Amino acid sequence: MLSYSEFGAPDAPAVLIVHGLYGSGRNWGVIAKRLSNELRVITVDLRNHGHSDWTDTHSYPDMARDLAELIQHIGAPCHVVGHSMGGKASMVLAVENPDLVSRLIVADIAPVTYSHSQMQFIEAMRQVDLSTLSRRSDAETQLADLGVEPALQSFFTQSLDLTKKRWRLNLDVLAEEMDKILSFPDLNGAFDGRTLFLSGADSDYVTPEHRPRIKSLFPKARFAKLPDAGHWLHADKPREFEATVRAFLQHP
C-alpha cells in the first residue's frame, strides 16, 4: 500500500493528488490544506518516492495499479489530480479503471513520449555528499555548486532524510526506468468522465499537436492555461491553481 496523508472531513468529496517525478505528497501540503475546507484531500507518495515502498520497476501500469489499490482502500470513486509523471499515472488509472475516477485533472503533461531526459538531476543528487549534511541548506549548497537552480534545490531536498542521511528517492531504479517514465503506454479504451488538462502558459509540455491524442483517450477533455506559470504551475501560481481545481471539481 502506498504511503498517504489525509486532510479534511472524511465525509467530504474525495480528491487524490498525485505528485510528479522526484516529488512526494509533502510537496502538496499547502494546497491540500487549503482545499480541505470543502474536500477530503489525499496526498500520496508514489512507489520509489517519499515514504512508499521501493520496487524494482517504475512503469505507468504499475503506478496506476498502486493508485487503484489506494482508491479502493479509501473508498472509491474519487476525483484525481495528477502533475507531470503523476499526471501520466493518473491518465492510465482513469482509462484502465474508469469506475474509480470521478473527475480528472491532468497538470502540465500529455499522454505522449517526451525526448528531454531528467537524468541530470539524478546525477546531481548522487553527487551530494550525504555524510557531511547536518541541515537541508547544506545539500542545497552542494546542488547549487552542481548547477541546480534554486527552486529545484528546495524541491529536491524535501525528499532528503537527514537523520538517515539518504534520499527518499530510489535513484537507481528511477535511472534504470527513465525511458519508461518519459514514454507513455499504448492504451485500449478511453475515459469518458470530465477531464481538465491544465497547463502553465509558459510551458511547452502540452501543445496543440497533442490534442488529437488527448481527445482520443479523453473525449470530454477541456483545456486551460495558467498565465505566467511554467511546468511547476502549482508552485508558480498556487492560489490560481487551487481556485481552478476547486472550480472544476465542484461545478455541477
N, C-alpha and C positions, 0 to 999 in steps of 0.2 A: 504493500500500500504506500502511495506517495505521502510525503510529509505535507501538511497543510495547516493553515490558520483560518479562523473564522471571525467575522466582525458582524455585528448587528443582531437583530431579533431572529430566533430560529424559525419563526413562522412567517417571516417576510419572503417575498420572491427571491430566489437564489440566483446569484451570478458567480461563475467561476472565472478567475483571472489567471491567465497562463503566460508566464514571462518568456523572454527571448533568450538567445544564446548567451552564456556566461552570467545570467541573472539568477534571480530567485524570487520567491514570493515576498521576501523582505523589501525588495525594490518598490513594491506596490502598496506599502503600508499606509502612506498618507492618503492616496486616492481611495483605498479600501475603507479607511475610517470615515472619510467624507461621504462616500456612497452609502455607508452602513446606516445612516439615519432613516433610510427608506428601503434598503435592500439587505438581504443576508449575503454577505460577500465572503467568498472562499478564495484565498490566495494559496497557490500550490508551488512546491518545488518539483520540477521535472526530474526524471531519472538523471543521474550523474551530475546533479546540481544541488546546492543547498544541503538540506538535511535528509533528502531522499536517498535511496539505495544507489550504490554504484553497480552498473551492469556491464556486460561485455559488448552490448550493442546500443546504438542510438539512432534507430530508424524512425520515420514518422508513423508507420503502422504500429511499432512498439509503443511509442509515446501516446498514440491515440487509444490503444488498449489500456494503458495505465490510467488515462483520463476517464475512460468509460467505467473502469472499476471504481474510481473515486466517486463519480457521479452516482453510480448505483449505491454506493455506501452512504452518501449524504442524503440521498433521496431524489431520484430523477423525476422529471427532467429539470434542467436549469438553463439560464442564459449563459453564454460563453463569450469571453473577451480574450483574444489571443494576440500578442505582439510578436512580430518577426518570426523567429523559429517557433514560438508558441502559437502564432497565427497559423502556420502551416500544420502543426499538430492538431489545432482546433478544426481546421478545414477537413482534415482526414477523419477526425472524430465525427463531425457533422454529416459527412457523406456516408460513412460506414455505419453510423448509429444515429440516424435522424430522430429516433424516438427519445433520445437522451438530451437533445438540444432544443430549447425553445426559440431563442433568437441568437444570432451570431454576429459579433463584431470582430473584424479582422483588421488589425492595426499595422499599416505600412508594410504589407507583404502581399505577394501574388502567388498563385499555385503554379509556379514555373521554376526552372533551374536558373540559378544565378552564377555568373562567372567569377565574381570577386571572392577571394578567399578571406577567411578570418584567422588564418594560421599565424599571422604576425603577432596577434595578441596572446596566443598560446605560448609562442616563443618568448615573448616579453615576460609573461608570468613565470615561466620556467626559469628565467634568469634572475628572478628576485631571490636574494639570499635570505631564506626564511629564518635561518638560525640567528640572524642579527636583529630581528624585529622585536621591538617592545611596544609599539603602537602602530596604528594604521598609517599614520603620516610617514613612518619610515619606509613602508612599502610604496607609498605614493611618490616619495622622493626617488626611489630606485626606478620606478616605472617612468617618471619624468625624464630621468637620465637616459632611458631607453627609447625616448621619443613618443611616449604615450601622452595624448592630450589630457588636460586637467579633468574634464568631465568624465572621461573613461577611467582615469586613475581612481577617482572616488567610487565609480560604479564597480570596478573590479575588486577593490579592497573590501566591499561589502560581503564578498564571498571568501574572506580570509578568516581562518580560525587562529587567532593569536595564541590562545592557550596551548593548542596542539601544534602550532607552527606549521600549518598545512593549508592548502587551498580546499575549499568545499566544492571543488570542481574536479571531475575526473578527466584531467587534461589529456592523459594518454588515449583514452577511448574517444574523446571528442576530436582529437587529432586524427586518429585512425578512421573515424566515421565522417570526416569533414565533407567528403564527396556526397554522402547521403544527406547531410544537413543542408548543403547548398542546392540539392536537387528537390524534386517533388515526385511522388509515386504516381503511376498510372492508376486511375480510379474508375470503377464502374458504378454508374448511378449518379445521383445529384441530390443536393439538399434543397428542399422546396420551401424551407422556412424563410422568414425575414432575415436578411443579411445586409450588413453595412460594411463596406470597405472604406475605412477612414485612414487617410494618408496625410503626411506632412507636405505642405505645399512646396517646400524646398527640397524634398526627397525625390529620387528617381527610381524608387523601388517598385512603384505601381504606375504603369504608363498606359496610354490609350491602346497600345498594341496588345496589352494583356487582357483587355475587356472581353473579347470573344471566348477565351479560355475560362475566364471567371464566370461569364454568363452560362456557359455550358454546364458548369458544376453547381452554380448558384443562380438559378433563373430569376429569382426575386432580388438579386443584388442591387443595392443602391451605392452611390459613391459620394464621398465628401472629402474636403481637404481643410486642414487647419492652417491658416495663414501664419507665416513666419515660424514654421516648425519644420524640423528635419525628420530623419528616421526615428529619433528618440522623441517622438511627438508628445508623449505623455510627460516627459521630463521638461521639454521645451515650453509647453503650454498646458500645465497640469489643470488649471481651472477650466480652460476651454475644452480640454479632453474630457474631463469629468462631466461637464454640462452636456456635451454631445452624447456620451454614453447614457447618461440619465434620461435624456430626451428620447433617444431611440428605444431604450428598453421599456420605458413607461408609457410611450404613446399607444393609444388603444389600437 
